[in-house]
Amino acid sequence: MEFWGDPEVEPIEVPPIEVTDAPASVVRSLGVPPLPGQERAAEAYFDLVYDRAVGLAGALAAANGLLTEQQAEPTPDEPAD
């Protein structure tokens, strides 16, 4: 087997990806961060990190043509490529 895999194996088809509009929803469902006196600041920083991670993941998906068709279409506010 070569470093980049077996050329005889067919690549796996990746289903389209839908970027969420609420990246912190799962983490918020766990409750307030256990940081006494710093709960609000921690939530704000966590939100920034989650938003950034989702933005970068969405950009990678878009660059590779993996977004769902609905998200891949430009909105009227966005210029078409």
N, C-alpha and C positions, 0 to 999 in steps of 0.2 A: 504494500500500500504506500502510495506517495504521500508527501507532507500534506497536500491539499485535498486528499481523499481519493477515492476510487473513481476513475473516469467512467467506469461502466455502470455505476449506480446513478439512477435518475434523480434529479433534484426534487426536494419536497416542495409542493405548491403551498405558498403561504396565503391564508385567507386575508381579505381586505381588513384594514385596521380602522377603527373609529376612535377618534380622539375625544376624550371626555371633556365636558365643560365644568366639571366639579372634581378636580383632582384630589382634594383633601377629604372627600366624603367618607371614605372607608376609615381613615385615621380618626376623623372627628367622631365616628360612631363608637370609638373606644373610650371617649370621654376626655376630660381636661387633662393636659399633660401634668404629671406628678412633680411639678417644680414649684413648691410653695413660694408665693409672692411674685413669681415670674410667669404665671399661666398665660396672661394676655400677650406678653412679649414673645413667649415661646410659640404660641399659636400663630402670631404674625410671621415670625421667621420660618416656621414650618410651612405656612401657606406659600411663602415666597419660593421655598425650595421645591415644593410639589408643583407649583405653576411652572417653574423653570424646567423641571424634569419632563413634564408633559409637553411643554413647548418644544424642547429638543427632540423628544421622541416623535412628536408629530412632524417636525421638520425632516427627520431621517426617513420616516414613512413616506412623506410626500416626495422626497428626492428619489426614492426607489419605486414610486408608483404604487404604493401599498395602501393609500387611503381609500375609504369607501367612495363610491362615485359621487355621492351627495356632498361629501366634504372636499373632494378634489375639484369641484366646479367653483370658479370664482363667483363671489357675490357681486351685486351691482356696484358696491363701493370699491371693490378691488379691481385693479387693472388686469386684464387677461395677459398671459405670457405670450 
